[in-house]
Structure formats: C-alpha cells, structure tokens
Amino acid sequence: MRPTRPLTRAGRPGPRRPRGSLRGAPHLRLRFGFIIIAMVLSVFGARLVQLQGIDPKSYAAMAAAEGVVEVVLPAERGDILDRNGQPLADSVEGLMVVADPYMTTDKAPELAKFLSQRLDVDYFSTLKKLRAKGSRFEFIARRVPSTKATDVVQAAAAAGFKGIATRRDPVRDYPAGDVAANLIGFMGTDEPLGGFERTFQTQLAGKDGSSRYDVGGGNRIPLGDSTIRKAVDGQDLHTTIDQDLQWYTQRVLRQTVQASRGDSGVAIVMDTRTGELLSLADYPTFDANAPLEANEDDLGSRAISDVFEPGSVEKVLTLSSLIDAGKVTPHTELKVPGVLTREDHPIRDWFPHDLIRLTLAGVIAKSSNIGTVLAADKFDTGELFSYLTKFGLGQRTNIGVRGETPGILPDGSLWTHQNQDRIAFGQSLSVNAVQMIAAVNTIANGGVRVSPSVIEGHATTDEGVEVGTDTTTTRRVVSPKAATGMAHMMERVVDPEVGVAPGAAVPGYRVAGKTGTAQRAGTDCGCYDGTFTVSFAGFAPADDPRFTIYVVVQNPRNGGGGGSVAGPAFSKIMSYALRRYAVPPTGTRPSHLPVEW
C-alpha cells in the first residue's frame, strides 16, 4: 500500500515534503563531529610540541615529582658476637619517620614544630625537608623505636597533618650495656662513631636497597611501574671475647680502681696457647646505648691507646733474655748494694737495704732494680734491644682496635749504657697493655710469642689490614729452658715467705707472676710527676699455663704497689677464669728456687 499524505483540517491531503530533506541532518552531525575531533587533536598536538620541544626537562621533572616515589630499603647491620655467639651488639626493630613534601608543604611550619618537639629533630632542617621541591620522600628521623615512631605519626594524623609515615629502619642495640663497650664502640644517627662499629664498618653495614614506584593522588598506583633493588644485609663480626668473663673482669677492675682511688685501669685475660683475648677491660667505661652521657676520654680503649712505663714487669723480659743468651741461670749469685752509683743517676731499690746476697731468682722475688742492672751488664752491645724487639715491644699488635700506639722502644743506635740500665728494670721505654701481656705470655707459652687476637676468624679493618685468629703468627723468642727457668723464678714472687705479692696467689694452683711499679711522666712538665703506674702480670697453672692475665692501675692514691693493688685483682680474675673453663690443678709442687745465698 502506498503511504498516505497527511490530511489538512478540511480533510484533504496536505502538500508533499521535498524528497531527501530527512537525509541531510545526519550529514551535518557527522561534519560537526569531525570538526570537534580535529580541534581536540590540535590541542593534544600543541601540548606534545610543548612537552617535547619547548620545555621538555621541566615538564618531565614535574611528572616525576607528581608520580614517582623512591624509598630507601635499609640493610640490617651485622651483629657483633662474643666467642660463644652471644650478641654484644645487634639490631632490633625500629622505624624511620618520613615525609612526602608534596603533601606537607602547605602546613610545613606547623608540622616542623610538631615533629621537632616529639622527635628531638632540628626545626629548621625539618622545615626544609618538608618543603623540598620535586621530592616525594624525605627522612625526618632515623632509627626511632617502633612505639615512639608510631605514636608520633598517629598524633600527626589526629592533628590534621598529612604526608607523614613510617618505614622499617633497624635500631642498633647493645644488650650487655657497658660490657666490652670500649672495644665495640657505638653508632651515631647515620654512621659509626667508634670501636669495632667503625673499624669494621664495611663488613657490618651491608648495602641499602631501594624501591621505586608510581603514585597518584598521594597513593600508590596498584598496577603502576615498580622497581625494587633488594638490600644486602651486613655480615656478623665474631670476637674472641667471653662475655661472662668480660663482665666479671670489668667488675673486679672497677672495684680495684675505686678502692685504690686510682684514675683508671686495664685488665686483660689471654688464652696462653692461642693468643686470643678472652677479656679486655677498661675502667672508666660507658654504656654503649648512651655514649653521650660518658666522658669523651672514656670512649676508647686505654688498653691499646694509652702508653706507660711497665716498671718491674719488664724484668721478666730482661732476665729471661739473659738466661737464653747463656749469661746467667736462676741460681746465679749477685751481691746487691743498697745504692748503685752510675754515670748520671744513682739507682736504688724500692725497699731500703744494705748489701744483700740474692740469686737471680731472688732478684725477681724481691723485685730488685739494682740486681737486675748488675745482671744486665752481662749483655753484649745491642743484645737486649734485639730481644725486646722479638718480644714485640715498640711495635703495634694490629689486633683491630682503633687508636693503637706502638709504644716507645728507643732505637738501638741511640742506646747508651745509662739507657740500658733503666730499660732493664722498666724505665725509659713505654708499652701499651696488649703489647706487654703478649710479651709476658711468651714466657708462659714456652718461649714462643703468639700474636694476640680479638677477632675470631678474619676480618678487614677500615685501613685494609687483615686481622683475626686466621692471621695469627708465632715466633720463638727464648728457649724452652729459659722460659721454664723464668716461670720457676716468677713462682717465688707469690710465695708468702719470700715474695712481694702473696695476694696474687690462687688457692690450689701454682701461679707465676711479677709485680710492676713505675713512675709516671707528667704531660705538662715532661718529667716524673710523683704519680705511679702499678701492675701485676702472671699466668696459671705455672707449670702448664692456660691463661695469662695483666692488671694495670694508674695513679692509685692509697699508697699501694703492684703486689697489694693489682695482685689481688689478678687472683680474683684468674680464679674465675680457671673455674669457668674447668682447668684442674696440676697437683705438682711449686718452685722452691733459693732466693739468697
């Protein structure tokens, strides 16, 4: 059927519409759409020209700042362990407080004040970080205890601040407090500031990683670009220190220095056979968790950095060298006057006496300066210097402790007869405590010097020196016969009937030892200032040595000497060490070498 035309009001069909009039409208709409698309593409094109041609760097930087965050992934620091695997320093969970300057800029002054009050950070440096242009990640505080960091961030959010968050950041902890603190050292906020922490930084620190990801509207984009470089954790450092023995040694040393009203002290326990230092104690010391509360002079190890004249402990080295050279025996007889007149200064003993007749063993037992000098006259030129060099005097031990001094042993070409007289009984040279215990330990070890160690295995210092038990060296200094003879002579020192240090005896054990009392040189006058260094060095069991111990006290004011001040401390520490390591008494009879003739 043909379509009807519309009717008029009169009922007649209306006029026909022009053919094709409805088809024109779609064409107009299509042309209009093409025009709109062309305009949009023109805008995009102009923007692209602007970005790539006119100022590409600034716009790329803006895009990066708006959309990319790079976060540090901290490496976990290696532990410092004692010989039994107990931690002397370790890392516990902590957090860093960080800011997104994109979100903190508007309220930076108020937020900087808020953070400086709660995190103990500087207001102005914090303000600068909160306003950092082009950055989406800034450290505000490092290594904050987890609870504190979380509380601060929550409080900031409650106060209406945005852009503050936390990230994992291990905190250094010293669970034993002051135990071995002078060796272990301590950490600052971002770097090690002393001791093993600094010396072995490369090994302990590891290498931080990083995470880089896209953000939008202040939030991470789930499917955005993400790059992660994993952190490499630090390696543990194993020491030869016995934590329990170190703790006990430190307590005995503290009591000894305080009771004698001294300035400071050192006590060292060495494994006779291996040279390993089981304890290296200093007093005063400090709590490694709070180093800023200590005196700066107490932060290092006096056992390695301080030098002093060894006094009569030196006689052990002098007379054992003479025996080795075949010049004397423990039975050698000497007539010892009350005063020995030499070229520049008369030599006296610590005790007044007329002419006495001492054997060489008696010279050691009574600690006679004059008897030592008379015996040392038998040395050939340069011979004593050669022996002392082999004992390790005048040379660093290089055990891996910062600030070690080599001490002072005058060059052989500078020696005079007067120098040799004084050096023979412990004046006119200086040592550090580790040097001296290694020298005395040579006698305990049958005449073989074993280099001391405080690191187990091996490690490399920040100066590139390999240290540790894997690098231990040995060298023969005196013959076994000379070492045994000297040990028998040293036993007479603790004999209550003839010796000067009965307080150093250890019940049930044979003990060999030697006292030391030396004048101290004043820093201001460059002369002896009337104060003294007192000490005791020895080993036990005397006929099968297991441990060598050296105790030194600086400037005791109670009038005591090496036997009465350092001797009892030696006895306590040695008793504890022998019990701890279950060393049985040898059951043999002690030395009864004659001391007079």
PENORQUI-V254409 format. One line per field, one symbol per residue. psi: psi as a letter, one per 20 degrees, with the letter a starting at -180 (. if undefined). burial: 1 if it has 16 or more other C-alpha atoms within 10 Angstrom, else 0. A space follows every 50 residues. Layout:
# PENORQUI-V254409
psi: ???
burial: ???
This chain:
# PENORQUI-V254409
psi: pqqqqqqrhijqqrqqqppihhihghhghghhghggghgghgggghgggg ghggmhghhggggghhipppppnpqpqqqpqaijjpphpaprprqqprqn hhiighkggghhgghhhhjlqpgghgggghjppjqjoppgpqlpqggggg ggghhgghjjqqjprqqpnqppqnhjdiojhhghbrqagiqqjrbhhghk ggghhbpqaqpprqqpkjqpogjrqpppoqqoqrqqopripogghggggh gggghggghilrgrrqppppoghijpohpnqqpqaroiimhiirphijha ohhhhqqqpibihhhggghhggghijhrriipppoorhpopaghpqprri qqrapqoqrhhhgghilogghgghgiiiqrpiggggghghijqjqqhlij pqjpqiaoopqhiiqrhhghgghhjjrjrqrrhhghhhghhhghkkjppp pqqippcqrprijjpprrhijpqqqpgrqhggggghghhhhihjpihiri lhiiqopiqppprprpoqqqpqhgikrpjirqpqrpprrqqhimphqpqp pppplpjjjrahghghghggggggggggghjloqqhjrprqkpqir.
burial: 00000000000000000000000000000000000000000000000000 00000000000001111111111111111111100111111111111111 11111001101111110010001001111111001111111111110011 01100100001111111111111111011111111110000111111111 10111111100011100001000000000011111111111111111111 01110111011101111111111111111111111111101000000111 11111111111111111111111110111111110111110000001110 00000011111111111111111011001000011011011111111111 11011111100000000001111111111111111111111111111111 11111111111100001110110000111101111111111111100111 11111100111111111111100000000001111111111110111111 11111100001111111111111110110000101000011011110
